[in-house]
Amino acid sequence: MIRRLVRVIVVVLLGVAIGVMAYVAFLMMTNPRPRDAVGWTLLAPLPSGRGETAAAVADGRLYVIGGLTGLGGQATGEVSAYDPALDAWESAPPLPAARHHAAAAGLDGVVYAGGGAAADGTPQPTLWALDPATEAWRELAPMPEPRLGHRIVAIGDRLYVVGGVGVTAKVLAYDPATDAWTTGAPIPTPRNHLAAVVVEGEIWAIGGRSGSQIHTRVDIYDTSTDSWRDGPLLPEATSGASEGVVDGVIFVSGGEDPSGAGGVIDRHWMLDTRSETTRWEPLSPPPLPVHGAHGAALDGRFLIVGGALRQGAFSRLSWTISAQAYRPQL
C-alpha cells in the first residue's frame, strides 16, 4: 500500500514537473517578435539579453550597465558600450560587483553607477565612477542610504538620485568635486521603478510604482528651490518604463504592470515641453514593447536597449538583446 502511494506521488510530481517545463518552453517560444513600427529602427543587438539594467551616455557612447540575465535571473556586472557611428557594441570594464535595478548617469565624460541590488537582492548605497583615463571603475563616497529601482540624473556639475526603494524618499545630491552628498526634499509620492528626465534644469519623475500600485503621476523637482510641483499625468499608469529627452521633447515608452493579470505596457508617448499645451500625445509603439530598460537620448534619437518582453516573474523567460531607436520628426 505504501509503495503504491509513493509511486502515485512520484508520477504526480513528475507530471507536474513536465507540465511546468512544457509551459516554460511554450512561453519562451512564443515571446513577441519585432514588428514594423513607424519611426523606429533596430540597431546592432546588445551582446547579451538582460533587463533591470542601468544606462548612461558619456562621450557620445551609450553604456548599458549590470542587470539581470538568464533563466535564474542572475545579477551581472557586465557593461556594454554602444558606438552610434559604427552601430556596434564593445565590452567595457565590468562593475566591481554584480548589480541589478541600479541607476547611472554621465557627467563630464565620466560614467557614474550607483545603488541597485546585490545578488541576494539587498539594496546597496555604492557609487562607482568609470574613469575614462584609466578605464577602470573606482569607488566613491556611498549614497546616504541604499536605493534600488531609482534613477540618477546629471544637472550642472552634480548628480541627483530620485525615487527608488530606500530608507527615505529624499532627493540625494552628489558633488564630484568634493566627493560629498547632501539631501533634498522628498518626492511627494514615494515610488520605485520610475522614469526620470531633465528638462531646463528640472527633474521630471514619471510613473513608477509603490507596492502593487502603478502610477500615472508626474512630479517635477526644481533643484534651485529644492521643491516639487505637479506635472501632467501620464495617460496610462506604468512602471519600469524607458525615457529620454530629444530637443525638449520627453519620450516615455513601455513599462509593466507586474501583477499576475498585468503585462508589458504597449504604449509610447511624447510630451513637447516647448509647447504652451503640455500634454502627453500617443506615438507608434516600438517594435518590441519592454520593461526594465533605461531609455537614452543619443545622436538625435531615443534609444531603448534590452529589457524584458514579459512582466514580473516571467521576465526571466524573455530578456531581449534588441536595441531599438526612434528618430523624432520634430
TORVEX-951093 format. One line per 8 residues: their letters; for each residue x, y, z of N, C-alpha, C. Coordinates in steps of 0.001 Angstrom, whole numbers, plus 500000, padded with zeros to 6 digits. Atoms other than C-alpha are relative to their C-alpha. Example, Ala and Ser with C-alpha at 12.3 -4.5 7.8 and 13.67 -1.06 7.14 Angstrom:
BEGIN
AS	500890,498810,500000,512300,495500,507800,500900,501200,500000 ~ 499180,498810,499940,513670,498940,507140,499230,501090,500730
This chain:
BEGIN
MIRRLVRV	500825,498799,500000,500000,500000,500000,500865,501260,500000 ~ 499118,498833,499929,502767,502436,500936,500771,500159,498704 ~ 499257,499924,501265,504774,501554,497813,499126,500567,498885 ~ 500918,499510,501036,501725,502172,495642,499787,501503,500157 ~ 500196,498579,499747,501159,505545,497294,501223,500807,499574 ~ 498771,499324,500404,504802,506500,496766,500081,500113,498482 ~ 499964,499974,501477,504553,505543,493082,499038,501045,499450 ~ 500985,499020,500458,501427,507662,492677,500538,501425,500191
IVVVLLGV	499445,498668,499726,503137,510657,494335,501104,500343,499009 ~ 498903,499777,500944,506212,510232,492124,499451,500323,498614 ~ 500589,499765,501326,504057,510047,488989,499372,501389,499925 ~ 500635,498677,499985,502096,513147,490005,501047,501102,499945 ~ 498949,498975,499992,505245,515139,490788,500710,500067,498663 ~ 499356,500015,501309,506836,514022,487534,499112,500682,498958 ~ 500925,499364,500933,503713,515095,485645,499977,501507,500163 ~ 499974,498559,499738,503742,518492,487333,501277,500618,499445
AIGVMAYV	498719,499473,500483,507444,518965,486543,500011,500096,498483 ~ 500042,499987,501472,506920,518040,482889,499077,501115,499512 ~ 500932,498950,500378,503928,520371,482718,500606,501383,500138 ~ 499351,498706,499780,505910,523267,484184,501052,500259,498927 ~ 498964,499828,501024,508818,522681,481799,499390,500276,498639 ~ 500662,499772,501287,506430,522500,478850,499440,501415,499917 ~ 500556,498645,499975,504762,525758,479927,501103,501042,499829 ~ 498861,499088,500129,508133,527496,480306,500497,500030,498559
AFLMMTNP	499536,500080,501391,509221,526247,476879,499026,500711,499072 ~ 501023,499343,500826,505919,527457,475388,500136,501517,500090 ~ 499868,498556,499838,506356,530945,476877,501237,500530,499287 ~ 498769,499541,500642,509928,531200,475632,499868,499978,498481 ~ 500151,500110,501454,508963,530055,472129,499004,501017,499449 ~ 501033,499066,500468,506056,532488,471978,500273,501438,500448 ~ 499655,498614,499694,507906,535590,473162,499762,500865,498765 ~ 500275,499134,501147,506956,538563,470962,501208,500158,499076
RPRDAVGW	498982,499731,501020,508898,539120,467733,499894,501459,499571 ~ 500067,498600,500457,509833,542558,466379,498974,500188,498890 ~ 501007,499665,501004,507081,544173,464328,500414,501301,499322 ~ 499757,498714,500652,507112,547052,461881,499413,501114,500856 ~ 500458,498884,499178,506807,550362,463705,500484,501296,499369 ~ 499684,498745,500667,506685,553835,462173,500989,500805,500833 ~ 499001,499162,499350,509754,555902,463008,501072,499237,500746 ~ 499070,500816,499217,511621,553000,464649,500926,499186,499104
TLLAPLPS	499061,500914,500657,514703,551051,463569,500632,499121,501069 ~ 499272,500900,499115,516552,548124,465094,501493,500206,499775 ~ 498555,499800,500047,520217,548698,465904,500706,498664,500226 ~ 499228,501190,499674,523020,546208,466408,499575,499500,501376 ~ 500537,500508,498733,521826,543892,469200,501011,500047,501140 ~ 499208,500065,498778,523107,544006,472757,500703,498638,500054 ~ 499284,501287,499996,525778,541309,473266,499306,498894,500783 ~ 500703,501024,499227,523653,539522,475876,498664,500554,500470
GRGETAAA	501315,499568,499570,519989,539654,476778,499959,500218,501504 ~ 500153,499730,498580,519336,541300,480111,499056,501179,500222 ~ 500917,498929,499647,516975,543635,481904,500278,500506,501398 ~ 499783,499303,498722,516664,545809,485004,501427,500548,500056 ~ 498669,499434,500159,519829,547475,483767,500016,501473,500390 ~ 499822,498555,499942,521219,550962,484256,500590,500435,498662 ~ 499457,499510,501261,522234,553171,481324,500453,501441,500162 ~ 499471,498635,499958,524274,556319,480801,500648,500324,498663
VADGRLYV	499336,499516,501209,525522,558396,477877,501185,500853,500427 ~ 498797,499225,499721,529089,559730,478013,500893,499981,498768 ~ 499116,499877,501155,531392,560998,475261,499420,499351,498745 ~ 500641,500470,501226,528872,560079,472572,499773,498514,499926 ~ 500266,501435,499987,528512,556447,473631,498973,499672,501084 ~ 500989,500473,499033,525744,554585,475445,500566,498799,500749 ~ 499537,501098,499154,526734,552365,478362,498784,499312,500631 ~ 501037,500807,499364,524379,549569,479438,500678,499187,501095
IGGLTGLG	499239,500383,498815,525324,548524,482938,499229,499007,500860 ~ 500557,500971,499066,524636,545426,485019,498680,499438,499545 ~ 501316,500514,500301,521156,543954,485244,499811,498564,500441 ~ 500327,501402,499758,519544,540530,485471,500051,499254,498682 ~ 499859,500780,501217,520139,537744,482991,499750,498524,500286 ~ 500158,501442,499868,519451,534065,482366,498667,499587,500594 ~ 501254,500527,499470,516576,531814,483408,499913,500145,501509 ~ 500004,499834,498559,517638,532176,487011,499894,501443,500437
GQATGEVS	500027,498588,499650,517541,535957,486853,501206,500408,500818 ~ 498784,499709,499251,521157,536212,487970,500433,501444,499799 ~ 499428,498668,500107,522667,539592,488739,501334,499923,499261 ~ 498762,499955,500768,525522,540599,486451,500664,501361,500155 ~ 499256,498746,500006,528235,543229,486423,500450,500389,498609 ~ 499604,499750,501388,528555,543192,482628,499680,501437,499594 ~ 500199,498651,500532,528953,546581,480951,500303,499976,498504 ~ 499839,499952,501454,528500,547125,477200,499883,501437,499535
AYDPALDA	499983,498628,500507,529239,550323,475267,499633,500006,498520 ~ 500486,499912,501378,527452,551309,472035,500538,501256,499337 ~ 499493,498894,500810,529062,553495,469376,499025,500233,498849 ~ 500991,499785,501061,526351,555059,467162,500614,500211,498625 ~ 499359,499788,501302,528846,555975,464426,500275,498677,499298 ~ 499685,501319,500555,529739,552300,463946,498827,499027,500091 ~ 501102,500915,499677,526423,550802,465066,500567,498680,500518 ~ 499311,501183,499484,528497,548413,467141,500182,500111,501508
WESAPPLP	499793,500103,498562,528961,547250,470711,501401,499494,500301 ~ 498761,500583,499506,532127,546566,472640,499901,499854,501518 ~ 500000,500209,498557,532813,545312,476142,500722,501137,500692 ~ 499373,498997,499147,533587,547924,478768,500362,499325,501324 ~ 499627,500623,498723,535157,547254,482182,498759,499640,500824 ~ 501165,500384,499195,532668,545271,484301,499979,500714,501346 ~ 500123,499419,498668,531351,546644,487558,500837,499206,501005 ~ 499252,500733,498977,533378,545757,490653,499186,498878,500652
AARHHAAA	500878,501036,499470,530361,543714,491803,498703,500007,499196 ~ 501245,500098,500754,527159,542487,490183,498931,500890,500615 ~ 501096,499139,499552,524204,544865,490392,498825,499889,499034 ~ 501208,499847,500818,520616,544935,489165,499119,501059,500646 ~ 500840,498885,499547,517988,547686,489477,500846,501174,500496 ~ 499156,498854,499691,520852,550183,489679,499593,501173,499110 ~ 500234,498831,500849,520927,553632,488052,501344,500593,499616 ~ 498738,499440,500487,523542,555553,486106,499746,501313,499286
AGLDGVVY	500051,498742,500745,524312,558903,484504,501406,500352,499552 ~ 498723,499494,500468,527072,560519,482507,500153,501467,500366 ~ 499733,498613,499644,528689,563765,483685,501451,500318,499673 ~ 498655,499577,500394,531690,565489,482086,500848,498827,499499 ~ 499279,501117,500599,532644,562341,480184,500213,498813,500905 ~ 499851,501093,499038,532524,560133,483294,498660,499300,500183 ~ 501198,500782,499737,530007,557326,483771,499937,499687,501488 ~ 500226,500299,498592,528581,557043,487286,498891,498955,500107
AGGGAAAD	501005,501027,499753,526658,553985,488506,499824,499855,501500 ~ 500219,500023,498562,525007,553820,491892,498799,499179,500413 ~ 501116,500725,499420,522769,551757,494116,499749,498678,499318 ~ 500359,501293,500537,520902,548738,492888,500111,498928,501067 ~ 499971,501125,499074,520782,545313,494478,501139,499062,499666 ~ 498995,501040,500171,523478,542742,495020,499290,498703,499624 ~ 500561,501280,500423,522985,539099,494077,498896,499511,500938 ~ 501009,500455,499044,520960,538498,497256,498787,500912,500063
GTPQPTLW	501151,499104,500048,518549,541346,496438,500029,501133,501004 ~ 499896,498942,498993,519780,543675,499182,500377,501324,499349 ~ 499635,498689,500563,519751,547379,498192,501370,500448,500500 ~ 498640,499567,499695,523204,548944,498115,500129,501529,499885 ~ 499766,498563,500107,524483,552516,498672,501202,500353,499123 ~ 498746,499802,500719,527546,552070,496436,499884,501004,498868 ~ 499876,499147,501178,528604,554734,493943,501372,499760,499388 ~ 498765,500230,500747,531213,553940,491289,500085,500981,498836
ALDPATEA	499765,499171,501186,532751,556022,488511,500956,499271,499078 ~ 499130,500592,501004,534247,554694,485297,500912,501094,499473 ~ 499024,498979,500367,537393,556773,484812,500447,499780,498558 ~ 499618,500208,501397,537956,557291,481053,501514,499945,499796 ~ 498544,499998,500145,541692,557810,481616,500599,498625,500313 ~ 499448,501302,499582,542366,554536,483435,499159,498826,499514 ~ 500927,501040,500427,539393,552615,482001,499764,498992,501121 ~ 500277,500839,498839,538672,551283,485472,498979,500692,500895
WRELAPMP	500964,499457,499061,535884,551724,487999,500696,500321,501317 ~ 499505,499673,498671,536697,553499,491246,498816,500288,500908 ~ 501081,499819,499041,534586,553592,494373,500050,501395,500587 ~ 500128,498652,499475,533324,556964,495585,499244,499958,501327 ~ 500758,499942,498753,531574,558145,498732,498629,499366,499790 ~ 501299,500660,500187,528496,555945,499221,498838,500962,500173 ~ 501218,499214,499819,524995,557342,498978,499603,500010,501473 ~ 500408,499950,498595,523498,558446,502308,499127,498825,500424
EPRLGHRI	500807,501181,499706,521171,555438,502055,499962,499120,498761 ~ 500078,500878,501172,520814,552392,499809,498732,500276,499200 ~ 501158,499843,500891,518475,552600,496835,500030,498912,498923 ~ 500123,500807,501223,517187,550273,494122,498713,500407,499305 ~ 501162,499589,500769,514686,550893,491341,499851,501507,499944 ~ 499976,498538,499982,515682,554585,491363,500504,500514,498655 ~ 499362,499401,501161,517082,556991,488777,501060,500991,500477 ~ 498968,498980,499783,520234,559129,488667,500051,500872,498753
VAIGDRLY	499895,499064,501118,520385,562257,486504,501089,501012,500323 ~ 498962,498976,499838,523012,564943,485943,499430,501361,499632 ~ 500366,498613,500266,522320,568682,486178,501175,500870,500427 ~ 498848,499159,499677,525148,571197,486004,501191,499147,500365 ~ 498824,500753,499573,528058,569804,487982,499667,498974,501080 ~ 500400,500935,498951,526033,567469,490214,499145,498856,499463 ~ 500887,501130,500259,524251,564134,490211,498857,500037,501012 ~ 501166,500040,499127,520763,563698,491649,499360,498610,499927
VVGGVGVT	500676,501293,499884,519103,560489,492848,498557,500263,500393 ~ 501421,499829,499686,515300,560360,492776,499330,498631,500044 ~ 500803,501199,499910,512867,557669,493841,500780,498779,500437 ~ 499377,501270,499661,513607,554035,494476,499587,499477,501358 ~ 500218,500615,498698,513315,551643,497382,501158,500412,500895 ~ 498951,499524,499106,515231,553219,500259,499441,500274,501383 ~ 500430,499686,498639,515035,554426,503842,499040,501178,499996 ~ 500852,498823,500118,513505,557784,502898,499685,500235,498527
AKVLAYDP	500318,499623,501384,512074,559423,499778,500726,501273,499594 ~ 499298,498746,500273,514524,562338,499849,500806,499934,498704 ~ 499052,499858,501099,516414,563566,496820,501418,499939,500588 ~ 498602,500060,499592,520119,562724,497139,500823,500711,498929 ~ 499194,499234,500947,522628,565097,495532,501484,499754,500268 ~ 498565,500319,499881,526287,564292,494838,500827,501023,499242 ~ 499070,499045,500599,529092,566748,494133,501326,499275,499729 ~ 498745,500699,500295,532013,565045,492302,501237,500771,500440
ATDAWTTG	498830,499195,499636,534331,567939,493155,500413,499769,501447 ~ 499705,500206,498579,534072,567240,496897,499780,498569,500446 ~ 500327,501389,499653,533003,563578,496784,499104,499957,501234 ~ 500881,499882,498840,530192,564502,499167,498542,500050,499560 ~ 501435,500051,500256,526424,564034,499367,499246,501000,500880 ~ 500972,499247,499222,523581,566272,500515,498623,499430,499682 ~ 501358,500496,500231,519848,565573,500754,499054,501166,499740 ~ 500996,498985,500333,516833,567445,499429,498604,499544,500352
APIPTPRN	501399,500267,499664,513063,567492,499682,499555,498640,499472 ~ 500477,501316,500457,511341,564101,499468,499002,500125,498861 ~ 500975,500023,501090,509363,563214,496366,498599,499872,500610 ~ 501323,499984,499358,505635,563843,497116,499343,498619,500108 ~ 500536,501362,499958,504564,560295,496216,501170,499032,499854 ~ 498843,500904,500082,507371,557854,497093,499688,498805,499102 ~ 500208,501127,500890,507791,555213,494412,501318,499562,499390 ~ 498829,500569,500645,510289,552994,492647,499642,499601,498575
HLAAVVVE	500207,500369,501414,510716,551733,489070,499392,501159,499214 ~ 500475,498815,500701,510033,555286,487942,500954,500346,498860 ~ 499140,499420,501030,511396,557094,484895,500343,501421,500433 ~ 499613,498632,499646,513246,560405,485173,500792,500621,498866 ~ 499283,499243,501024,514442,563048,482711,500267,501401,500521 ~ 499669,498619,499642,515938,566526,482904,499578,500925,498859 ~ 500413,498985,500970,514342,569494,481131,500254,501368,500626 ~ 499693,498641,499546,515772,573004,481573,500330,500037,501497
GEIWAIGG	499512,499997,498629,517439,572138,484858,499036,499465,501037 ~ 500958,500600,499078,514404,570432,486384,499878,498506,499728 ~ 500138,501452,500108,513862,566722,487057,498527,499636,499929 ~ 501356,500533,500131,510672,565094,485825,500025,498543,500449 ~ 500122,501375,499494,509881,561945,487864,498658,499456,499516 ~ 501151,500411,500800,507431,559930,485774,499609,498560,500329 ~ 500514,501347,499764,505233,556946,486638,500669,499328,501180 ~ 499398,500774,498931,506626,554172,488799,498963,499241,500794
RSGSQIHT	500938,500761,499182,505104,552000,491476,500389,500041,501477 ~ 499810,500139,498562,504675,551715,495219,499162,498808,500431 ~ 500705,501241,499727,503813,548242,496420,499459,499421,498716 ~ 500622,500563,501205,501371,546781,493898,499346,501066,499137 ~ 500648,498917,500758,500118,550179,492695,500969,500625,499011 ~ 499214,499284,500995,501473,551609,489453,499350,501362,499767 ~ 500423,498602,499954,501217,555337,488854,499980,500666,498625 ~ 499986,499060,501126,500310,557922,486230,500681,501301,500417
RVDIYDTS	499545,498742,499412,501823,560571,488477,501302,500500,499375 ~ 498776,499326,500430,504450,563071,487285,500288,501108,501013 ~ 499574,498957,499059,506372,565211,489794,501240,500675,499430 ~ 498898,499220,500568,508778,567991,488802,500781,500651,501138 ~ 499134,499504,498921,511743,568899,491034,500870,501132,499485 ~ 499182,498830,500305,513372,572330,490906,501218,499972,500916 ~ 498801,500114,499177,516960,571951,492076,500381,501329,500645 ~ 499602,498693,499465,517352,575694,492636,499211,500378,501251
TDSWRDGP	500844,499671,498843,514497,575878,495173,499761,498805,500908 ~ 500210,501234,499233,514587,572275,496461,498511,499778,500265 ~ 501449,500141,499847,510861,571988,495801,499415,499196,498837 ~ 500700,500813,500990,508419,569753,493913,498686,500678,499610 ~ 501335,499589,500416,505341,570585,491867,499419,498902,499114 ~ 500670,501007,500820,502783,568525,489979,500300,500213,498524 ~ 499880,499969,501442,503359,567665,486332,498788,499352,499359 ~ 501153,500600,500691,500890,566449,483677,499999,498481,500128
LLPEATSG	500105,501434,499793,499671,562933,484448,500181,499239,498689 ~ 499931,500894,501154,500524,560087,482088,498594,499552,499609 ~ 501313,500503,500406,497579,558824,480015,499689,498626,500598 ~ 500182,501355,499474,498137,555348,481489,501119,499718,501002 ~ 499010,500325,498972,499904,554047,484579,501038,499029,499459 ~ 498937,500914,500404,503251,552345,484070,501134,500052,501008 ~ 498797,500043,499174,506385,551294,485936,501077,499280,499213 ~ 498903,500623,500735,509811,550290,484700,500051,500408,498545
ASEGVVDG	500018,499530,501384,509360,552372,481548,501362,500555,499595 ~ 498797,499384,500553,512098,553743,479277,499706,501458,499699 ~ 500211,498568,500130,512601,557501,478997,501171,500681,499315 ~ 498944,499206,500613,514567,560152,477130,499458,501351,499584 ~ 500380,498653,500457,514554,563786,476006,500814,500337,498758 ~ 499352,499556,501229,515335,564954,472470,499436,501375,499648 ~ 500407,498634,500358,515225,568716,471772,498773,500467,500778 ~ 501085,499520,499163,512906,569420,474694,498746,499151,499979
VIFVSGGE	501156,500895,500068,510515,566580,473878,500304,498752,500834 ~ 499839,501167,499144,510098,563867,476525,499337,498800,499337 ~ 500549,501254,500504,509586,560279,475371,499970,498984,501137 ~ 500163,501069,499008,508260,557520,477629,499390,498805,499289 ~ 500422,501165,500775,507861,554012,476311,499964,498752,500869 ~ 500063,501318,499375,506708,550643,477596,499802,500047,501497 ~ 500213,500189,498583,506958,549566,481204,499116,498795,500238 ~ 500782,501185,499660,504901,546997,483027,499016,500264,501128
DPSGAGGV	500812,500236,498820,502094,546154,485383,500406,498604,500457 ~ 499414,501289,499656,503879,543355,487275,499044,499004,500628 ~ 500952,500919,499388,500714,541817,488738,499698,498844,499061 ~ 500298,501185,500809,499555,538412,487544,499094,500290,498831 ~ 500938,499650,501072,496779,539980,485491,500520,501137,499132 ~ 499449,498857,500727,499054,542743,484205,500738,499574,498743 ~ 499233,500312,501199,501568,542759,481398,500922,501153,499680 ~ 499161,498916,500487,504016,544875,479459,499096,501060,499363
IDRHWMLD	500823,498896,500507,502566,548298,478619,500429,500313,498566 ~ 499675,499819,501422,502453,548530,474828,499606,501408,499558 ~ 500319,498602,500278,502481,552324,474651,501302,500791,499807 ~ 498869,499094,500206,504794,555127,473529,499424,501406,499939 ~ 500560,498658,499912,504124,558748,474489,501089,501053,499841 ~ 499110,498853,500048,505671,562131,473906,499314,501190,500657 ~ 500503,498742,499465,505306,565474,475643,500983,501086,499595 ~ 499165,498905,500483,506642,568620,473984,499994,501113,501037
TRSETTRW	499936,498985,498947,507787,570855,476828,500123,501406,499438 ~ 499895,498693,500627,508271,573688,474332,498637,500571,499637 ~ 501349,499589,500392,504545,573816,473615,499278,500649,501175 ~ 500806,499366,498950,502129,576022,475534,499011,498997,500590 ~ 500913,501043,499526,499841,572996,475805,500829,498762,500341 ~ 499169,501140,499598,501843,570467,477809,499105,498802,500316 ~ 500783,501212,499806,500079,567164,477348,500671,498848,499271 ~ 499415,501193,500582,501087,563627,476509,499241,499605,498739
EPLSPPPL	500589,500411,501274,500489,562500,472937,500471,498585,499665 ~ 499593,501360,500364,500485,558888,471688,500808,499981,498709 ~ 499188,500227,501187,503071,557741,469143,499994,498504,499684 ~ 499895,501403,500373,503735,554498,467310,500883,499259,501007 ~ 499178,500755,499054,504939,551935,469893,501194,499357,499305 ~ 498788,500571,500592,508362,550344,469377,499761,498602,499429 ~ 500135,501369,500529,508937,547074,467501,499770,498961,501088 ~ 500160,500906,498862,509190,545330,470882,499738,500817,501268
PVHGAHGA	500235,499332,498722,507495,546759,473986,500711,499241,501116 ~ 499219,500635,498938,509696,546082,477021,499836,500781,501299 ~ 499849,499289,498740,510173,546976,480650,501387,499680,500552 ~ 498711,500262,499360,513286,547196,482814,501193,500403,499166 ~ 498890,499482,500812,515394,549075,480262,499999,501516,500108 ~ 499889,498543,499981,516549,552626,480951,500035,500506,498565 ~ 499908,499383,501305,515996,554848,477942,501182,500953,499943 ~ 498887,499063,500177,518578,557224,476500,499765,500819,498749
ALDGRFLI	499990,499156,501194,518898,560097,474051,501421,500048,499484 ~ 498665,500062,500591,521838,559710,471675,499897,500234,498509 ~ 499945,499771,501436,522635,561070,468223,498635,500422,499447 ~ 501295,499515,500457,519234,562790,467996,498904,498963,499993 ~ 500985,501066,499961,517392,559541,468680,499714,499597,501443 ~ 500399,500580,498723,515550,557939,471591,500247,498500,499921 ~ 499585,501392,500038,517041,554522,472393,499450,499198,501170 ~ 500390,500981,498990,515737,551503,474279,500820,498745,499734
VGGALRQG	499102,501141,500204,518209,548653,474801,499724,498932,501050 ~ 500237,501106,499082,517469,545250,476309,498640,500096,500659 ~ 501271,500038,499294,514737,544758,478889,499356,498632,499896 ~ 500749,501256,500014,512118,542034,479250,498699,500175,499238 ~ 501196,499975,500828,509207,541153,476996,498761,499535,500754 ~ 501110,500426,499150,507078,539709,479801,500153,500646,501374 ~ 500009,499260,498747,506142,541110,483182,500370,499117,501190 ~ 499834,500660,498714,507015,540264,486757,500957,498834,499978
AFSRLSWT	499156,501187,499896,508394,536804,487477,500278,499356,498645 ~ 499800,500574,501331,508048,535890,483785,501101,500719,499215 ~ 498954,499233,500689,510714,538464,482881,501185,499121,499632 ~ 498802,500818,500218,513485,535872,483195,499876,499056,498821 ~ 500204,500819,501196,511935,533961,480293,500090,500831,498730 ~ 500178,499148,501187,512101,536946,477980,500993,501153,499914 ~ 499000,498950,500189,515283,539039,478322,500287,500142,498517 ~ 499769,499796,501424,515948,540615,474952,501343,500675,499737
ISAQAYRP	498769,499344,500447,519082,541661,473072,499690,501171,499072 ~ 500385,498980,500978,517119,544103,470935,500408,501394,500448 ~ 499700,498584,499803,518320,547693,470624,499121,500769,499019 ~ 501007,499333,500798,515563,549994,469354,500219,501511,500031 ~ 499751,498556,500095,515865,553576,468141,498817,500672,499304 ~ 501084,499204,500563,513177,556169,467480,500554,501359,499629 ~ 499552,498678,500425,514004,559240,465425,498789,500916,499885 ~ 501162,499120,499995,511538,562021,466202,499926,500848,498730
QL	500244,499070,501107,510004,564056,463432,499591,501331,500622 ~ 500264,498770,499250,510319,567381,465258,500092,501224,499079
